[in-house]
Amino acid sequence: MLPAMVDEKKKAELGQHLSLLRAELEELARTNADRAKTIAGFAELSAHEATRPQPHPELLELSVTGLRKSVQEFEVTHPRLVEIVGSLSAVLSGVGL
């Protein structure tokens, strides 16, 4: 079960990863705006679910899975994006997934 509240350290770490992701998504948006928007949506949804006062474990797992899958096709062309999403997913998993 997830903790009722995410501590401030985890929130700060999550915020750092989201900032890195936003920068990479700006780069991706130059060539594929639609996919960048999809990835951003999954990231936002995952972060929202992880930081809710009473997170729903299944919804968090589904949103993180969607986030991971949304970047799979970019392993060759945008490896940094895939790396950041992997790190973000690990942080979210550390919240209690």
C-alpha positions, 0 to 999 in steps of 0.5 A, a space after each residue: 500500500 502507498 503511504 498517505 503522503 509523499 515526503 518533501 524530499 520525494 516531491 523535490 526529486 520528482 520535480 527535478 525529474 519532471 523539469 528534465 523531462 520538460 526540457 527533453 519534450 521541448 526538443 521532441 516537440 520540434 519533430 513530433 509534437 503529438 507524441 511529446 504531448 502524449 508523453 507529457 500527459 502520462 508524466 503529469 498523470 503519474 505525478 498527480 497520482 503519486 502525490 495525491 493524499 490517498 494515491 490509488 496504487 492501480 492507477 499509479 501503476 497504469 499511468 507509469 506503465 503508459 509513461 514507459 510505453 509512450 517513449 519506447 519507440 524513441 530509444 534510438 532517436 531520443 535516448 536521453 528522453 528514454 533515460 529520463 523517463 526511466 529515472 522518473 519511473 524509478 522515483 515514482 516506484 520509490 513512492 510505493 508502486 
